[in-house]
C-alpha cells in the first residue's frame, strides 16, 4: 500500500516546503514506507520478545512496547534529514538501505521501576542480555549525575526536566540489522514524561503558563522519587532492626533455657545425694 502525499501532509506536522528544502524524493519515502510495513509484523514480535525478557527482572514494575507508526517514521525521516546532512554531508539522503540503522527507535520498549536505586540492577541486566551500542542518561539541570559519570554514561541535560536512561541495542530480526531503544525510568518520571509528551505533541509551541507549571510538576515528580527512596530505605532499616531484635530475643531465650537446664540438672544431682 502506497503512502499518499496529500493525505500524509494533512495528518502530520510537515509541509511541502520541508520536503523540498532538503531535496527529498517522495518516491524514496514511499519505498521506505512500503519496506517498513513489510517487516512490521516481525518487528512487533521482536518488541514483544524484548518486553517479555525485561519482565523477568524482579525490580521492573511494568513494561510497555511499541513499533513505530509507519507515517510517524516518514515524518521523522523528513525532520531528521537536515541533521543527517550536517553529519554525513550535503548529499546524504535516507534510503531503504540505511533507514533501519539511522532511525534508532523503530522498536521502542519502556521499562518502569519504582525506586531510583533499583536502576543499577536493571542497567546491569540490560548490558548482560543484549549488545548495547549506546547509553544516554537524560537528566534535569542540577541533578546528581555522579553515578552515571562513574559508569562512563553519556549525560544529556534537559531544560524541560525530562528524565530517562536510554539504551540502543542491536539485533537482527531479519537479514538487516535493526536498532531498538529501551527506555528505563521510575514510575514518577514516567508520569511526568507522558504528560510532557502529550502537551508538546499537541502544541507547536507550549504556552508560558503551561511551561512554568510543567517545570513545577517536574520538581514535584523529582521530590516524589526522593521520598519514595527514603521510605524504601526506612522500611529496610526497620526490618533490619526487627530482625536484630528478634535475634537478640532468641539468643536470650536460648541462654535462659540453658541456665534452666543447668539448674534443673544441679537440683536433680543434689536431691539424689541426700
Secondary structure, DSSP 8 states (H G I E B T S, - for coil): ----HHHHHHHSS--HHHHHHTT--HHHHHHHHHHHHHHHHHHHHHHHHHHHHHHTSTT--EEEEEE--HHHHHHHHHHHHHHHHHHH-TT----TTTHHHH-TTSEEEEEEESSGGGHHHHHHHHHHHSEEEEEEEEEETT---HHHHHTT-EEEEETT---EEEEEEEE-SSSS-EEEEEEEEEHHHHHHHHHHHHHHHH-SS--HHHHHHHHHHHHHHHHHHHHHHHHHHHHHHHHHHHHHHHHHHHHHHHHHHHHHHHHHHHHHHHHHH-
